[in-house]
Each structure stands twice: as C-alpha cells, then as structure tokens.
Amino acid sequence: MLRPQLLTSLSTYSKATLRADFFAGITVAMVALPLSLAIAIASGATPAQGLITAIVAGFLISALGGSTVQIGGPTGAFIVVVAGVIAQYGYDGLVLATAMAGGILLVAGWLRAGSLIAHVPEAVVNGFTIGIAVLIAASQIKDLLGLSLANEPAELLHKIPALWSVRDTFSIAAFGVGLATMVLIVLFRRAAPRLPGLIVALALTSGAAALLSLPVETIEARFGALPRSLPLPAMPELSLDRMIEVLPSALVIAFLAGIESLLSAVVADRMTGARHKPNAEVVAQGAANLASAAFGGLPATGAIARTATNVRAGGQTPVAGMAHAVAILAMMMLAAGPTGMLAMPAMAGLLILTAWNMAEPHKWGAWMRERPSDRVLLLLTMALTVLVDLTVAIGVGVALGLALKLRAGRTKPETFDPRRM
C-alpha cells in the first residue's frame, strides 16, 4: 500500500504515454506557474518561494504518491496558515513547521492513517474552505484597488476599516488591470478551456499595462528580480523550545495537506476511473513537505484544480506531474525576467477568482438544505475561520462533528465533493 504509483505505471509505459504525459505536464505548468507566484505573494512569502515549492514538492508528490495523475504544489488553502505563521514566528518558523508537518505526515502514512480522512465531517471541510476563501479575497483588495496602506492588519475585522481609511488612494489603473484579468480568465475558461488561460490573461493585461505605462506595481518592483535557479538545501536551527512553539502550526499544516491531497486524489479517481493508494499519498506529502522546507519553500499538497487540468490535458501517469515540475524549473531559468513584469493587480484578480472557485457558491443552496446540525457545523467552522483562527476552527469543527456523528450513531463515512483549491 506504500508502493508509489509511478513504479506500477512504469511497468506498462510506452512512447505514446510519454508524449501524452509530456504535453499534459507543460499544460499544467502554464497554469501552476502564475498560481504558485500568486499564492506565495498572498501568503507573505516571496514569489521565488512559490516557484521552489511547485518544483521540489510538485516533483516528489508525483514521483512518490499513490495517485496516477495527482499534481502537487502550493495551494490557496495554506495562504491563511502560512501568513499567520510568518507573522508570528518569522519565515524560519514556517520552514520548521513545514518540516515538522512533513515528519507527521510520514508517520501518519506509515501507520496507515490515510483512510481516516473519510471520517472528517464534510460540513467542517466546507466551512473552513469557505472561510479561507473569504480571507484570501479580503487579502487581495488592497492590490486589486491599488490602495496605499503601509501596515495592513491581518484580522478581517481590522482590515476592512483600515482599507476604508485609505480609500482616497484608489487607483483606477490598478483596478482596470485586475478587472480585465478576471474577465479574460473567465472568458478563456468558457471559450477555450484547453488553453492555459491564466498565464495568457496575466501576460495580456500586464503587457498592456507596461505598453501604456500605467502606474501599477509589478512583481519585480516589489520583490526584486526572480532567481534563475534553485537554492542549495538547508534547514533552520533546531531546538526543542522552538519545535514546541511551532507544533500547533505544524499539526494544522499536516492536517490540511492530508485532507486536500486525499480529496484531490478522490476527484482524480472519479475523473479517470482509477483508484489511488491513500497511505502512499500521505507518505508522499510528508516527503514533499520535508524537501520543500529543505529548499526554503512553502507547505505543499495535492492541488485539485491543477490535477483536473492534468486529466483534461491527457495526463495518464505520475510522469506528467514530474514533467510539470521540470517545466516550471525551465521557465524559471529561461523566463524569470518576463515573469517578474507581471502586474500585482493582475495577480490579485487571479487570486480572487481562485477564492471564488474554492468557495463553490453553486453548492451553497444544497448545503443550506442539509440537516440542521450540518448547517450549524458548516457556519460555525466558517465563522471561526474568518473571525478567530483556523487552528481553533479545525479543532472545534472536527471535535463537534465527530461528537455529532457518534451521537447520531452513524458509522458510514462521509462522501466528499470536489473542491477547487
């Protein structure tokens, strides 16, 4: 059960499969590149750290995982957690927490804990997913509107008044670039779903902003030039006190990585008719997060939207995911300059659409018609995520949800719906 799917797939590999995987990997890389940049920026990290995560963790998640078509990397679900850890413990604290989460996932996989995902209440997953989406969208208002705010509060209840207080700095140019990016992404998804619409939309609007000399900030202007190679691996200083300090964050990262990767694998199974190995997938997440931490990257997990893109593009084996990571590395080496010219309002528009897809508004009606206990659980988890803390939301939501299941005497595992993180 811990044998990587790659070894199974290679036993019947062919040139035709290699061609399909190669082109699917390039297609997914075109989607993953802008998302990795945007997620890193929204998390309070640098764009380079998003690329490092997509390359290192993305390669290992495919190479060691238990799914045929899983694509891994940084995802929107981690934005709130990562931003909080960086603010509280610094980037070294995040790297340590990510490494510890990797170790936790390795142990969980070896203990065959992958199947336990079925017992986490679906209402809890839906609740904190919507809550995270709200926080992601709120975090992008400043860049979308081009507002000038030196110290943006992290808490939503303080963020909104702070943004309102600088409303006179609103930039019509920034808003126009961000709105145009969102419109183009939606149009490309509907009219040409096979086209890598994300990067095309970003390139068009950022290029137009540069040609027209619009006063909008770019990635390079804010963060400096992007690197053209991976850094050497290194680990932060280890001490028992520091490890105890970041342990709650490590547990949350491990929980989210396990949940999202297995949900993504389930979605992939439904699309391909295959069957993933949950424990091998959890072990792969552990190894990938350890490696990402070693290179100074972010937490990583299976990404549902990128996995679905891989399937639609014709990816058939884990080689497609490995090819996607190599393609991002090639783009980083060869196109760091043009990538650095992407406009920040365009990146904000991309993330707001990502948050909208995460929240799955088309399912809200059905969720609100569920039994009262599920509605309360969803709304409570969402409220705690937005107003208090994701750690508290997960702890309270899971504990209350399992208690309700025990009280109702239900033993049948929940059936999860796809998420688009």
C-alpha positions in Angstrom: 0.0 0.0 0.0 3.0 2.3 0.3 4.4 1.5 -3.1 4.5 4.6 -5.3 2.1 4.6 -8.2 5.0 5.6 -10.5 6.6 2.2 -10.2 3.3 0.5 -11.2 2.8 2.8 -14.1 6.3 2.4 -15.5 5.8 -1.4 -15.8 3.5 -0.8 -18.8 4.9 2.5 -20.0 5.1 3.4 -23.8 6.2 6.2 -26.1 2.6 7.2 -26.7 2.1 7.6 -22.9 5.3 9.6 -22.6 4.1 12.0 -25.3 0.7 12.4 -23.6 2.3 12.9 -20.2 4.9 15.4 -21.6 2.3 17.7 -23.2 0.0 17.4 -20.2 2.9 18.4 -17.9 3.7 21.5 -20.0 0.0 22.5 -20.0 -0.3 22.1 -16.2 2.9 24.1 -15.7 1.4 27.0 -17.6 -1.4 27.0 -15.0 0.7 26.3 -12.0 3.3 29.0 -12.6 1.1 32.0 -12.0 -0.8 30.3 -9.3 2.4 29.4 -7.4 3.6 33.0 -7.7 0.2 34.5 -6.5 -0.2 32.1 -3.6 3.3 32.8 -2.3 2.8 36.6 -2.5 -0.6 36.3 -0.8 1.0 34.2 2.0 3.5 36.9 2.8 6.4 34.9 1.2 8.4 35.8 -1.9 7.4 34.7 -5.5 10.6 32.7 -5.7 9.5 30.5 -2.7 6.2 29.7 -4.5 8.2 28.5 -7.6 10.6 26.5 -5.4 7.6 24.7 -3.8 6.0 23.9 -7.1 9.2 22.5 -8.5 10.5 20.5 -5.5 7.3 19.4 -3.8 5.4 19.0 -7.1 8.0 16.6 -8.4 8.1 14.4 -5.3 4.3 14.4 -4.8 4.0 12.8 -8.3 7.1 10.6 -8.0 6.2 9.1 -4.6 2.4 9.5 -4.5 -0.3 6.9 -4.7 -2.4 8.7 -7.5 -1.9 8.3 -11.2 -2.5 12.0 -12.1 -2.1 14.0 -8.9 -0.4 17.4 -9.3 1.1 19.0 -6.1 2.4 22.4 -5.1 1.4 25.4 -3.0 -2.4 25.8 -2.7 -4.8 28.5 -1.6 -5.8 26.6 1.5 -2.4 27.3 3.0 -2.4 31.1 2.5 -4.1 32.0 5.8 -2.0 29.5 7.8 1.3 30.5 6.1 0.7 34.2 6.6 -0.2 33.6 10.2 2.9 31.5 10.9 5.2 34.0 9.2 3.7 36.9 11.1 4.1 35.1 14.4 7.3 33.1 14.1 9.1 34.5 11.0 9.9 32.7 7.8 12.3 30.4 9.7 9.4 29.4 11.9 7.4 28.5 8.8 10.2 26.4 7.4 10.5 24.5 10.7 6.7 24.0 10.9 6.6 22.7 7.3 9.4 20.2 8.0 7.7 19.0 11.2 4.4 18.7 9.3 6.3 16.6 6.7 7.5 14.3 9.5 4.0 14.0 10.9 2.6 13.0 7.5 5.3 10.4 7.0 4.5 8.8 10.3 0.7 9.0 9.6 1.2 7.3 6.2 3.4 4.5 7.7 0.7 4.0 10.4 -1.9 3.6 7.6 -3.8 6.7 8.7 -4.8 7.7 5.1 -8.2 6.1 5.2 -9.2 8.2 8.3 -9.9 11.1 6.0 -13.4 9.6 5.4 -14.4 10.3 9.0 -13.8 14.1 8.9 -17.2 15.6 8.6 -17.9 17.2 5.2 -19.5 20.2 6.7 -16.3 21.0 8.5 -14.3 20.8 5.3 -16.9 23.0 3.5 -16.9 25.5 6.4 -13.2 26.2 6.7 -12.9 26.1 2.9 -15.4 29.0 2.5 -13.8 30.8 5.5 -10.3 30.5 3.8 -11.8 31.8 0.6 -13.2 34.9 2.3 -9.9 35.6 3.9 -8.0 35.2 0.6 -10.4 37.5 -1.3 -10.1 40.1 1.5 -6.3 40.0 1.4 -6.3 40.9 -2.3 -8.5 44.0 -2.1 -5.5 46.3 -1.4 -3.6 45.2 -4.6 -6.8 45.0 -6.7 -7.7 48.6 -6.0 -4.1 49.9 -5.9 -4.6 51.2 -2.3 -1.6 52.6 -0.4 -1.5 51.0 3.1 1.8 50.6 4.9 0.7 48.1 7.6 -2.3 46.1 6.5 -3.9 44.3 9.5 -4.2 40.5 9.3 -7.5 40.2 11.1 -10.6 40.8 8.9 -12.4 43.0 11.4 -9.4 45.3 11.5 -8.5 45.0 7.8 -11.8 46.4 6.4 -11.7 49.7 8.4 -8.0 50.1 7.6 -8.7 49.7 3.8 -11.6 52.1 4.0 -9.5 54.7 5.7 -7.2 54.9 2.6 -9.9 54.8 0.0 -8.7 58.1 -1.4 -5.6 56.3 -2.7 -7.7 54.1 -5.1 -6.1 53.6 -8.5 -8.3 53.3 -11.5 -5.4 51.9 -13.5 -4.8 49.1 -11.0 -8.5 48.3 -10.8 -8.8 48.2 -14.5 -5.8 45.8 -14.9 -7.2 43.5 -12.2 -10.8 43.5 -13.5 -9.6 42.9 -17.1 -7.5 40.0 -15.9 -10.5 38.4 -14.2 -12.8 38.9 -17.2 -10.2 37.4 -19.5 -9.6 34.3 -17.3 -13.4 33.6 -17.2 -13.7 34.1 -21.0 -10.8 31.8 -21.7 -12.2 29.1 -19.3 -15.5 29.1 -21.2 -14.4 29.7 -24.8 -11.1 27.8 -24.8 -10.8 25.5 -21.7 -7.8 23.7 -23.1 -5.8 27.0 -23.5 -3.6 27.9 -20.5 -5.9 30.9 -19.9 -4.4 32.0 -16.6 -1.0 32.9 -17.9 -2.3 34.2 -21.2 -4.7 36.6 -19.3 -1.9 37.7 -17.0 0.5 38.3 -19.9 -2.0 40.3 -21.9 -3.1 42.6 -19.1 0.5 43.0 -17.7 1.8 43.6 -21.1 -0.9 46.2 -21.8 0.0 48.0 -18.5 3.6 48.1 -19.5 3.0 49.4 -23.1 0.6 52.1 -21.8 3.0 53.0 -18.9 0.2 52.6 -16.4 1.2 53.3 -12.8 0.8 49.7 -11.5 3.2 47.7 -9.4 4.9 44.6 -10.8 6.3 41.5 -9.1 9.9 42.7 -9.8 9.2 46.2 -8.5 8.0 44.8 -5.1 10.2 41.8 -4.7 13.2 42.3 -6.9 14.3 40.0 -9.8 13.2 36.4 -9.7 16.0 33.8 -9.3 17.0 31.6 -12.2 18.0 28.5 -10.3 17.1 26.6 -7.1 18.9 27.4 -3.9 21.1 24.9 -2.0 19.2 22.9 0.6 19.5 24.0 4.2 17.5 23.5 7.4 16.7 26.1 10.1 18.2 25.9 13.6 16.5 23.2 15.6 15.7 23.5 19.3 13.2 21.7 21.5 11.6 25.0 22.6 11.2 26.3 19.1 9.7 23.0 17.9 7.2 23.0 20.8 6.4 26.6 19.9 5.5 25.9 16.3 4.0 22.4 16.9 0.3 23.7 16.7 1.1 25.2 13.3 2.8 22.0 12.1 -0.3 20.0 13.1 -2.6 22.3 11.1 -0.3 22.2 8.1 -0.2 18.4 8.2 -4.0 18.2 8.6 -4.6 20.5 5.7 -2.0 18.7 3.5 -3.5 15.3 4.3 -7.1 16.5 3.8 -6.6 18.3 0.5 -4.3 15.8 -1.1 -6.7 12.9 -0.5 -9.7 14.9 -1.6 -7.8 15.8 -4.8 -6.9 12.1 -5.3 -10.6 11.1 -4.9 -11.6 13.7 -7.5 -8.9 12.3 -9.8 -10.2 8.8 -9.3 -13.7 9.9 -10.3 -12.3 11.6 -13.5 -10.1 8.7 -14.6 -11.7 5.6 -13.1 -8.5 4.7 -11.3 -8.1 4.1 -7.6 -5.4 5.8 -5.5 -3.4 4.5 -2.6 -4.2 6.8 0.3 -1.3 5.8 2.6 1.2 6.1 -0.2 -0.2 9.6 -1.0 0.2 10.7 2.7 3.8 9.5 2.7 4.5 11.4 -0.5 3.0 14.6 1.1 5.3 14.1 4.0 8.4 13.7 1.9 7.4 16.6 -0.3 6.9 18.9 2.6 10.3 17.9 4.2 12.0 18.6 0.8 10.2 21.9 0.3 11.3 23.0 3.8 14.9 22.0 3.0 14.9 24.3 0.0 13.2 27.1 1.8 9.8 26.5 0.2 6.2 26.6 1.4 3.8 23.9 2.6 2.5 21.8 -0.3 -0.3 19.4 -1.1 -2.2 17.9 -4.0 -4.0 20.7 -5.9 -7.4 19.8 -7.2 -7.7 22.4 -10.0 -4.2 21.5 -11.4 -4.9 17.8 -11.1 -8.2 18.3 -13.0 -6.3 20.3 -15.6 -3.8 17.4 -15.9 -6.6 14.9 -16.6 -8.2 17.1 -19.2 -4.9 17.7 -20.9 -4.4 14.0 -21.3 -2.0 13.2 -18.4 -2.0 9.4 -17.8 0.7 8.6 -15.2 2.8 10.4 -12.4 5.3 11.2 -15.1 3.0 14.1 -16.2 3.3 15.6 -12.7 7.1 15.2 -12.7 7.2 16.8 -16.2 5.1 19.8 -14.9 7.7 20.4 -12.2 10.6 20.2 -14.6 8.7 22.6 -17.0 8.3 25.2 -14.2 12.0 24.9 -13.4 12.8 25.5 -17.1 10.5 28.6 -17.2 12.2 29.9 -14.1 15.6 29.5 -15.7 14.7 30.9 -19.1 11.8 33.4 -18.4 12.5 34.9 -15.0 12.7 38.4 -16.5 9.3 38.5 -18.2 7.6 36.7 -15.3 8.8 39.5 -13.0 6.9 42.0 -15.1 3.5 40.5 -14.2 1.3 43.2 -12.6 0.3 42.9 -9.0 -3.3 43.9 -9.6 -3.5 41.1 -12.2 -2.2 38.6 -9.6 -4.8 39.9 -7.2 -7.6 39.3 -9.7 -6.3 35.8 -10.3 -6.4 35.0 -6.5 -9.9 36.5 -6.1 -11.2 34.2 -8.8 -9.3 31.3 -7.1 -11.1 32.2 -3.8 -14.5 32.2 -5.6 -13.9 28.8 -7.0 -12.7 27.5 -3.6 -16.0 28.7 -2.0 -18.1 26.8 -4.6 -21.1 29.2 -4.5 -23.1 27.0 -6.8 -23.3 24.4 -3.9 -24.4 26.8 -1.1 -28.1 26.2 -1.7 -27.7 22.4 -1.4 -25.6 22.8 1.7 -28.2 25.0 3.3 -30.8 22.3 2.7 -28.8 19.8 4.7 -30.0 18.7 8.2 -29.7 21.5 10.8 -26.7 20.0 12.6 -24.7 20.1 9.4 -25.7 23.7 8.6 -24.7 24.8 12.1 -21.4 22.9 11.8 -20.6 24.5 8.5 -21.5 28.0 9.6 -19.7 27.7 12.9 -16.5 26.4 11.2 -16.7 29.2 8.7 -17.2 31.9 11.3 -14.3 30.6 13.5 -12.0 30.5 10.5 -12.9 34.1 9.4 -13.1 35.7 12.9 -10.9 33.7 15.2 -8.3 31.3 13.9 -8.0 28.4 11.5 -6.5 26.2 14.2 -9.4 26.8 16.5 -11.9 26.3 13.6 -10.5 22.9 12.7 -10.2 21.7 16.3 -13.7 22.8 17.3 -15.3 21.7 13.9 -13.7 18.2 13.9 -14.4 17.6 17.6 -18.0 18.8 17.3 -18.6 17.0 14.1 -17.3 13.6 15.3 -19.3 14.1 18.5 -22.5 14.6 16.4 -21.7 11.5 14.3 -21.3 9.4 17.4 -24.5 10.8 19.0 -26.4 10.0 15.8 -24.9 6.5 15.7 -23.8 6.9 12.2 -20.8 4.8 11.1 -20.9 5.3 7.3 -18.0 7.5 6.1 -18.9 10.9 4.5 -18.7 11.3 0.8 -16.7 14.4 -0.2 -17.5 16.7 -3.1 -14.7 18.1 -5.2 -13.0 21.4 -4.1 -11.2 23.8 -6.4 -8.2 24.9 -4.3 
